[in-house]
Amino acid sequence: MDGQVILEEPIDGATFRRVLGHYPTGVCVITAIEPGGKPTAMVVGSFTSVSLDPPLVAFFPDRGSSSWPRIQRAGKFCVNVLGSHQQDLCRRFAAKSDDKFADLEFRVSTLGSPVLNDVIAWVDCTLEAVHDAGDHLIVLGRVRELDVERGDAPLLFLRGTYGSFSALL
């Protein structure tokens, strides 16, 4: 086939990560309340809009995530877009812990998922579909409610470190 490149050898994982690490991502905390009432969460740098009609978003949890199955069982989740001022909150939710919500104030969305205080924006979703994607999953959420809380700079992740973006207006 003209123009098609077929790779003879697999791409090395370290090279793949290094090259794609040059593309900045936003940082979000996906929250839910497990059946039984316990809040749960996971940090993702792989969140994107998918469709306007119907309104769909996606994120890509690792198959080995211990938090994803708890969020999946809830059947709904809230995407909390972190601001550059929330690196400590990001680290809190990225760490292994039995209670990531200990002494943390938040409100509950209309659907019943935690909305973290001081986030840039939040997107409340019901679980639409989950698809296999190699060592990750593609999670589609149907947006039911969303809002912007602050106009601050978002928290970004680039080449293994956190930073922010400030646009000149």
FENURCOR-V132574 format. One line per field, one symbol per residue. phi: phi as a letter, one per 20 degrees, with the letter a starting at -180 (. if undefined). burial: 1 if it has 24 or more other ideal C-beta (glycine too) atoms within 12 Angstrom, else 0. A space follows every 10 residues. Layout:
BEGIN
phi->???
burial->???
END
This chain:
BEGIN
phi->.fneddfecf ffgffgffff fedfcfccde dbdfgonefb abecdcdbfc becffccbbc ffgefeeggf fgffmbbced efefedfffg fgfeffafbf egldebddfg fodfdffmff bbcecdfeac cfbmeccddd cefdaaadeb dfffedcbln ceabcceee
burial->0000000000 0000000000 0000111111 1111000011 1111111001 0000011111 1000101101 1101111111 1111010011 0011000001 1001010010 1111110111 1111111101 0000001111 1111010000 0001111000 010000000
END
